[in-house]
Structures are given as C-alpha cells and as structure tokens.
C-alpha cells in the first residue's frame, strides 16, 4: 500500500528516492520506484542516479503543472526531455533521437529567420540544448551514434532545404486539391445549376446566383444580396489593374451583406471571413451578371 503524503512530499520523495512508493490523497500525482505519474500518464523516469527523462507532449493544464514541478524537483540532475521516457525497444530510441534532430533543425531555422536579437538567441540556445540532450541520451543508453555538435549544421543548407520542402508540400496540396475537384466535378456542376447537393468543406469555395431571391450563395452556405456584388467587382478590378492588395483600415469596414470584407489580393482573390474565394469564381458570376471588365 502506498503512503499518502502531500504533493510536495511526493515530488521530493520521488526525486531523492527516499522510498519506493508515495501518492497524494487524490492519487493525481504518485510514483512507483523511479517512475512518476500524473494520474495514469508516466511523466518522468529516473533512468540512472544522474539522469531523468521527462515527458514532452500535449497535456492537460494539471499534468503540465505536475511536469513543471517534477522538473524543479530534479533540477540538480541531468534532464532529458523526450516523447518516450520508458524506452524498451530500438524503435523507442529511434523515435526519441528523431525528435531531437527535428527540434535542432526547427530551432536553427527559427533562429535564422528571427528578427529580434533575443528571439534569435533563444532559439539558437534551444538548438544547442537539444544537441546536448541528443548526445546525453546516446551516452545514457550506450547507443553508438556520431556525436553531434553545432558545427555539424550548415544553416544555409537548412534554409534551402526548408524552401524545397515547402515548395514540394505546396505542390502536393495543389495536386490533391485538383484531384478533389476532379472527383467532385459532377456534384459541383449540379450545385451550380441549383440542385441541393452537398459539397465537402475540403473543396474550394464555389459561387452560384440565386435569381429567385436575388442573392449570391457560397458552397459553404453563406448568402450575399446581389446589390453588393457590382461594388465588390469594381474593387476587385481596381486591385488587378493597380497590381495592389486591398485591406480595409481599422476605421472603415467594407460590408458585403452582413459580412465584412477582409482583403482583396492583387490577383483578384478575396477573403471574407472563412471564405477564400478565387478570382475565377468571381469572374464566372460577373459574366452571368453581365458586369464590365470580365
């Protein structure tokens, strides 16, 4: 049977291993030998007298407080923060080492992009700290890996690689979106001709004219009176002609029916709330309404 003690004692007894078990009254925080739990989640593990693994993940506010207190209780030891803190299999070690590498890469990239000196220094130091944790982890579990140093990383290559990855991701998303439109082409045509057809919210925003009630309807279910569209079309044309974006200032709100216009891009795309409407859709409606400049 576990000893019932106050919260502070649970953390103190666990950190100093003065006994094998202890729990608070509600058992929201407790430990079993080297392993500390927040409710049923393992949040910290003393893997040897000098080293403690602490869990990193999305947690509740209470569990995050428990992790913070565990961190304070063992701040005299070597702390390694990682996803898997009770590693048993080779996969567990790979998962943790991959995590450190991602963190190093991401923090160096953020440091390179940071505008303020303090932000640049903080992210750079975070990268160095993750390099240390990577090397400490390998030593702790006697893993044969090349020792990492900050000199192992070429910032220019990291930035260039990130650009290529973002371009590939953008291309992949574009291909996926085109495939989604192609797969739903029949439904889109039916919806545009007035049929009551459900269109997935993953699809781009489409528009149709409801002449019966004199509105423009979006595929996301919003309706705008036709009387507002001529003014909006002129603003869109002006942005395209001037090759400039348009964003209403804080003292002026452009209303499109009950909705507020957020922005017009220089290519004619508009943003109204959650609706990102492509110029091609606006152009299609303008053609149907015989507006100038189509």
C-alpha positions in Angstrom: 0.0 0.0 0.0 1.3 3.4 -1.0 2.0 6.1 1.6 -0.4 9.1 1.4 1.5 12.4 1.6 1.1 15.9 0.4 2.0 17.0 -3.2 5.4 18.5 -2.3 6.5 15.3 -0.5 5.5 13.1 -3.5 7.9 15.1 -5.7 10.6 15.3 -3.0 10.5 11.6 -2.2 10.5 10.6 -5.8 13.4 12.9 -6.8 15.5 11.7 -3.9 14.3 8.1 -4.0 13.9 8.0 -0.2 11.1 5.4 -0.6 9.7 3.2 -3.3 6.1 4.4 -3.4 4.0 7.5 -2.5 0.8 9.2 -3.6 -1.2 12.3 -2.7 -4.7 11.9 -1.3 -6.5 12.1 -4.8 -3.8 10.0 -6.4 -3.5 12.6 -9.1 0.3 12.5 -8.6 2.1 9.4 -7.5 5.3 7.3 -8.1 6.4 3.7 -8.3 10.1 3.4 -7.6 11.7 5.6 -10.4 8.6 6.4 -12.4 6.4 9.4 -11.6 2.8 9.6 -12.8 0.3 12.3 -13.3 -3.0 10.3 -13.0 -2.2 7.3 -15.3 0.4 9.1 -17.5 4.1 8.5 -17.0 5.6 11.9 -16.9 9.1 11.4 -15.6 11.5 8.5 -15.1 14.8 8.4 -13.3 16.8 6.1 -15.6 20.1 6.3 -13.5 21.2 8.2 -10.5 22.3 11.2 -12.6 19.7 11.2 -15.4 16.0 11.8 -15.6 13.8 11.5 -18.7 10.8 13.9 -18.7 7.8 13.5 -21.0 7.1 16.0 -23.7 3.7 16.0 -25.3 0.3 17.8 -25.4 -1.1 17.5 -21.9 -3.8 18.9 -19.7 -3.1 22.1 -17.6 -2.9 20.0 -14.4 -0.4 17.5 -16.0 1.7 20.3 -17.3 1.9 21.7 -13.7 3.0 18.3 -12.5 5.7 18.1 -15.2 6.9 21.6 -14.2 7.1 20.5 -10.5 8.9 17.3 -11.5 11.4 19.3 -13.5 12.1 21.6 -10.5 12.5 18.6 -8.1 15.3 17.1 -10.2 17.0 20.3 -11.5 20.2 19.1 -9.8 20.3 16.1 -12.2 20.8 15.7 -15.9 17.4 16.2 -17.5 16.5 14.9 -21.0 13.1 15.9 -22.4 11.7 13.5 -25.0 8.5 11.7 -26.1 9.2 8.2 -24.9 10.5 8.1 -21.4 10.4 4.4 -20.7 12.3 3.2 -23.7 12.4 -0.6 -24.2 12.7 -1.2 -27.9 15.1 0.0 -30.6 12.1 1.9 -32.1 11.7 3.9 -28.9 15.3 5.1 -29.1 14.9 5.9 -32.8 11.7 7.9 -32.0 13.5 9.9 -29.3 16.6 10.6 -31.4 14.5 11.6 -34.4 12.6 14.0 -32.1 15.9 15.7 -31.0 17.0 16.1 -34.6 13.7 17.7 -35.6 13.9 20.1 -32.7 17.5 21.0 -33.6 16.6 21.6 -37.2 13.4 23.6 -36.4 15.1 25.8 -33.8 18.1 26.6 -36.1 15.7 27.5 -38.8 13.7 29.8 -36.5 16.9 31.3 -35.3 18.0 32.1 -38.8 14.6 33.8 -39.5 14.2 35.6 -36.2 14.1 39.4 -36.4 14.8 40.3 -32.8 18.2 39.5 -31.3 16.6 38.0 -28.1 14.4 35.6 -30.2 17.4 34.7 -32.4 19.5 33.9 -29.3 16.7 31.9 -27.5 16.0 29.7 -30.5 19.7 29.2 -31.1 20.3 28.2 -27.5 17.3 25.8 -27.7 19.0 24.1 -30.7 22.2 23.7 -28.7 20.3 22.3 -25.7 18.7 19.7 -27.9 22.1 18.8 -29.3 23.3 18.2 -25.7 20.2 16.1 -24.9 20.8 14.0 -28.1 24.4 13.3 -27.0 23.5 12.7 -23.3 20.7 10.3 -24.4 23.2 8.3 -26.5 25.6 8.1 -23.7 22.9 7.1 -21.2 21.7 4.2 -23.2 25.1 3.3 -24.7 23.9 3.9 -28.3 26.6 4.0 -30.9 25.8 7.3 -32.7 28.0 10.1 -34.1 28.4 12.9 -31.5 26.5 16.0 -32.7 28.0 19.5 -32.5 26.6 22.8 -33.6 29.3 22.9 -36.3 27.6 19.7 -37.7 24.8 22.0 -39.1 25.0 24.3 -42.1 22.4 27.0 -41.6 22.4 27.9 -45.3 21.6 24.3 -46.3 18.9 24.1 -43.6 17.2 27.2 -45.0 17.5 26.0 -48.6 16.2 22.5 -47.7 13.2 24.1 -45.9 12.4 26.1 -49.0 12.4 23.0 -51.2 10.3 21.1 -48.6 7.7 23.9 -48.6 7.6 24.0 -52.4 7.1 20.3 -52.5 4.3 20.5 -49.9 2.6 23.3 -51.8 2.8 21.3 -55.0 1.4 18.2 -53.2 -1.5 20.2 -51.8 -2.2 21.7 -55.2 -2.3 18.3 -56.9 -4.5 16.9 -54.1 -6.9 19.8 -54.4 -7.1 19.4 -58.2 -7.8 15.7 -57.8 -10.5 16.5 -55.2 -12.2 19.0 -57.6 -12.0 16.5 -60.5 -13.5 13.7 -58.3 -16.4 16.0 -57.3 -16.8 17.7 -60.7 -20.3 16.3 -61.3 -21.5 17.4 -57.9 -20.0 20.9 -58.4 -21.9 21.3 -61.7 -25.1 20.1 -60.2 -24.7 22.5 -57.3 -24.0 25.4 -59.6 -27.2 24.7 -61.5 -29.3 25.0 -58.4 -29.5 21.3 -57.2 -29.5 20.6 -53.5 -26.1 18.8 -53.4 -23.7 18.6 -50.5 -20.2 19.8 -51.3 -17.3 18.9 -49.0 -15.8 21.7 -47.0 -12.4 20.5 -48.1 -13.3 21.8 -51.6 -12.6 25.4 -52.6 -15.4 27.9 -52.3 -17.8 28.0 -55.2 -20.5 30.5 -56.0 -23.9 30.5 -57.7 -26.6 33.0 -58.5 -30.0 32.6 -56.9 -32.1 34.8 -59.1 -35.3 33.9 -57.2 -34.2 35.7 -54.0 -31.6 37.9 -55.7 -28.5 36.6 -53.8 -25.1 35.1 -54.4 -24.7 31.8 -52.5 -21.4 30.2 -51.5 -20.9 26.4 -51.3 -20.3 26.9 -47.6 -23.9 28.2 -47.1 -23.4 32.0 -46.9 -25.7 34.3 -48.9 -25.0 37.9 -50.1 -27.5 40.2 -51.8 -26.8 40.8 -55.5 -26.9 44.6 -54.9 -23.4 44.4 -53.2 -21.7 42.5 -56.0 -21.2 45.3 -58.5 -19.3 47.4 -56.0 -17.2 44.5 -55.0 -16.4 43.6 -58.6 -15.2 47.2 -59.3 -12.9 47.0 -56.2 -11.5 43.6 -57.4 -10.9 45.0 -60.9 -9.1 48.1 -59.4 -6.8 45.8 -57.4 -5.9 43.8 -60.5 -5.3 46.9 -62.6 -3.2 48.6 -59.9 -1.5 45.3 -59.0 -2.1 46.1 -55.4 -3.7 44.4 -52.5 -6.6 46.0 -50.6 -7.3 45.7 -46.9 -9.9 47.9 -45.1 -8.3 50.0 -42.4 -9.5 49.9 -38.8 -11.7 52.9 -39.1 -13.5 51.6 -42.2 -15.3 48.3 -42.7 -16.4 47.2 -46.2 -19.7 45.3 -45.7 -20.7 42.6 -48.2 -24.2 42.0 -47.0 -23.9 41.1 -43.3 -20.2 40.0 -43.8 -17.1 42.1 -43.6 -14.6 42.1 -46.5 -11.2 41.2 -45.0 -9.0 41.6 -48.1 -8.6 41.6 -51.9 -5.4 40.1 -53.3 -3.7 41.8 -56.3 -4.6 38.7 -58.3 -8.3 39.3 -57.5 -8.9 36.6 -54.9 -10.9 37.8 -51.9 -11.2 36.9 -48.3 -14.4 37.3 -46.4 -14.4 35.5 -43.0 -13.7 31.8 -43.6 -14.4 32.2 -47.3 -11.3 32.4 -49.5 -12.9 33.0 -52.9 -10.8 32.6 -56.1 -11.0 35.3 -58.8 -12.1 32.7 -61.3 -15.3 32.2 -59.3 -15.9 35.9 -59.1 -15.3 36.2 -62.8 -17.9 33.5 -63.5 -20.5 35.3 -61.5 -19.6 38.7 -63.2 -20.1 37.0 -66.6 -23.5 35.8 -65.6 -24.5 39.3 -64.4 -23.0 41.0 -67.5 -20.6 43.1 -65.5 -17.9 45.1 -67.3 -14.2 44.2 -67.2 -14.8 40.4 -67.5 
